[in-house]
Each structure stands twice: as structure tokens, then as C-alpha cells.
Amino acid sequence: APLSGRAHVAGHPLASEAGRVLTSVAMADLGRVDRVDSGVTVGDLLAERIDLSEPMGRRRGARARQAEWWERIDQAADAAGARRIGADDPVGSLLPLERAIALTAVAAAGRAPVLVLDVVDPFPDAAAERAFLAALPALVHESTTVLLGAPWFPDEHGIPGRPTVRLRLVAGDAPAPALDADADERPDIDQPVTTGKETRR
């Protein structure tokens, strides 16, 4: 295993191009509602993200992008078998699957080449996780790298039609996490990764 090296995100080295890395990665916490203002509407979040991602002086295209994103959100909800989400729906009123679709769309609308989705606690069961994965192709461009952070996923986990690598992270000398009794180890996609307890320069 490598003991040293340089980290790059979307082609930009850390830490010398940290500013570019910040604009190359979008993150969304799909779990607890209390991490966002539960009264804010999906439409307000989406409009703000699109406005912020447009270059100064080119914001006239924002309205057309919003319409495009609402079509994509409808397609994602249909693919997942979820209720369609409205612009006036407060984030806190959405069911977990609907909220995950909405917040993923908001994050993806910023056009970042890397999308990190924290899915630690949003779904009640494996069927909802599979439904969410089925919704992702409508929301995420095929050139976007998607990182899903989760304690476990169904063994056939992956975004339909996209290559998948599943990393099992273990810190330093900690024991490897036990696999779920129902989960099969998949050597073709499972990659154990041992991380250090701290990052050294």
C-alpha cells in the first residue's frame, strides 16, 4: 500500500489548488432534516444554487436552467416511484426518498464535476435505497463522479448503467467492519482501504 503521494480532486492538487477544489465538489447531506432549515422550499434552494453557479452577467439563463431541473426532478421521482416534488414544498415536509431526490438535484445543479452524497440515515429500508439509486441517472450527468457515503448498501448497489467501486474504509489499526449477514462480498467492486489516524504533510 502506498505510504505517500499527492491527492487530486477533479484534476486539481491539494492543497495548492484548494480554492479550485472547493468549486469542483458539491456536497449534500440527505439525512436529517434539522441540518437544513426545514421551512425553506425546494424551489428556493434550487433557484439559489443555480443563481450562484451562473457566471456574473450571465444570470439570464438561470430561469431556463430552473425549468430544465424541474423536468429532471420529475423524471427522477418517476424513476423512483416517488411523488412528484413541487417548488413550493418545504424540505421538511418531504418523505425521505423525496427529500433525497430534491437535495441531490440542488447539489447537482451547481455543475460541480464531483458530487458527494451523505446517505448515512435517510432511508427506511433497502427498497427505498434502490429507488433512490434508480433516480440518480436523471439527476447526475454521466461525467460526474458520485461518492455515496453510507454504512451499507444492498449488494447490487450502484447507479444503473455506471461503473461502481465500493470502498470499505477502516481507520489505522481498527478492525475491519463486519459485513451484513445478507451482504455478499463482491471482489469486482469491493476495495478495502486503510486510512491513517491523521493526515501528515
N, C-alpha and C positions, 0 to 999 in steps of 0.2 A: 504494500500500500504506500502511496506517496506520502512523504513527510513534509514536503514543502511545495510551493508553487504560487501561482497568481490566480486570483478569482476574476472572472469576466462576467458581466451581465449584459446580454444583448450586444456583445462585441466591445463593451466599454470596461476597461480595467478598474478594479477597486484598488486603492482608494483615490488614485489620481484623477479619475473622472466620476467621482461620486455624484456630482450635480447632474450629469447626463444619465447616470443610473437611476436617480430619483425620478426622472421623467420617462424612463423606459419601463418602469414597473408600476402596475396598478394593483391595489390590494382591496379585498372585500372580506369582511367578517360576516359570514352567512348565518351565524348562530343567534346569540341572544339579542333581543330587540332593544334592551336597555343600553346597548353600545351605540345606538343611533337615537336621535330624537324620534320617538315613536309616533309623534303627531305630524312630522314632515311628510309630504306626499311624494309618491314615486315620481310624478311629473316634475315637481320642484327639484328633486335630486338629479334627475336625468337632464333637465334644462341647464342646471348649474354646471354639471360635468361637461356637457357639450360646449357651453359658452367658454369655460376655462381652457378647453383643449383647442379652440379655434385661435389662429394667429390674430394679433391685433389688426384691425382694419378689414378682416375677412369674416366678421361675425354674421353677415347677412345670410350665409349658408347654414347657420345654426338651426333655423326653423325647418329647413328641408331635412337636415340630419335627424332632428327630433321625430319627424314623421316616419323616416326610414326606420328609426329604432323602435317606434311603436309597432310597426309591422313585424319586426324581428321578435319583439316580446310576444306578440300574438302567436307567431309561428312556434316559439319555444313553449308557450303554455299549451298549445295544441299538441305538440310532440310529447309533452309530459303528461297529458291528460288532466291538466290543471285548469282551474277557472281563469278566464282572461283577466288581466290586470288593467285597471284604469288609471289615468293620470291623476285623478283626484283621490285615489286610495291612499290612506295613511299607511306608512310602512308597518306600523304596529298592528294594523288590522288584518294583515295578510297571514295566511296559513304558512307553515314553514317552507313548503315547496314553492309557493308563490313568492314568498319573500326572497328565497334563494335565487329564483329566476330574475326578479326585479333588481336585486343588488348586484348580481353578476352583470346584467345589462348596463347598469350605471357605471360599474368599473370598466367594462369593455368599451363603452362609448368614448372613453378618453384616448383610444387608439394606441395604447402602450403595447409594445411587442411582447411583453411578459405580463401574465395575469396570475396573481396569487390569490387563491380562494381558501379561506379558513373554514373548513366544514366540520369542526370538532363536534358540535352538538345541535345541528339544525334539524335533522331528520328523525322521525319516529321509528322508521323501520327500513329494511333493505329495499323494499319495493319503492319507497319514496326516493332513496338514493339512486336507484336505477332510472327512475323517471327524470330526476334532475340531470343525470348524465345524458339521457336521450334529448334533453332540451338544449344542451350546450352547443351542438353544431349550428343552431340558428343564431346563437349569440356571439360566438367566438370565431373570428376569422381563422382559416386553416393554417395561416403562417404564424399565428400567435402561440407562444409557449404557455401552457397552462400548468400550474403547480397546484395540486389539491392537497391541503394539509388535513389529515384525518387520522384518528386512532385505528380505524379499519374500514375496509370496503368489501363488497361482495367479490368473490374470487374472479369473476369475469369482468371486474371493474375496468373501466376505460371509457373514453369518449368514443362513440361509434365512428368507425372509419378513420381513426387516428392511432398512430403508434403509442404504446404505453410503456413506461418504465415505472415500476413500483419500488420505492426506496424504503427500507426499514431502518430508521435511524436509531443508533444506540450510542449513548454518551460514554466516552472513555472506557472505564473498566466495569460499567454497568452490565448486568446480564441481559442477554437478548430477550426481547419480549416474546411471550408465548403466543403462538398462533391461535386464533379462534378455533374451537373444535370442528366447526363446519367449514373452515377455510382450508383450501389446498395450497401448498407452496407451489409457486409457478416459476421454475428456473428461467423460463424465457423472458419474464418481466420482473421478477424479484431480484433486487440488488441490495444486499446488506451494506450499510455504510456506518463506519465507526467515526464519531466526531470527538474532537478533543474537548476537555472540560472548559478550556478558554482559548480564545484566538490569540495567537502570537504573531508579531510582525518580524 
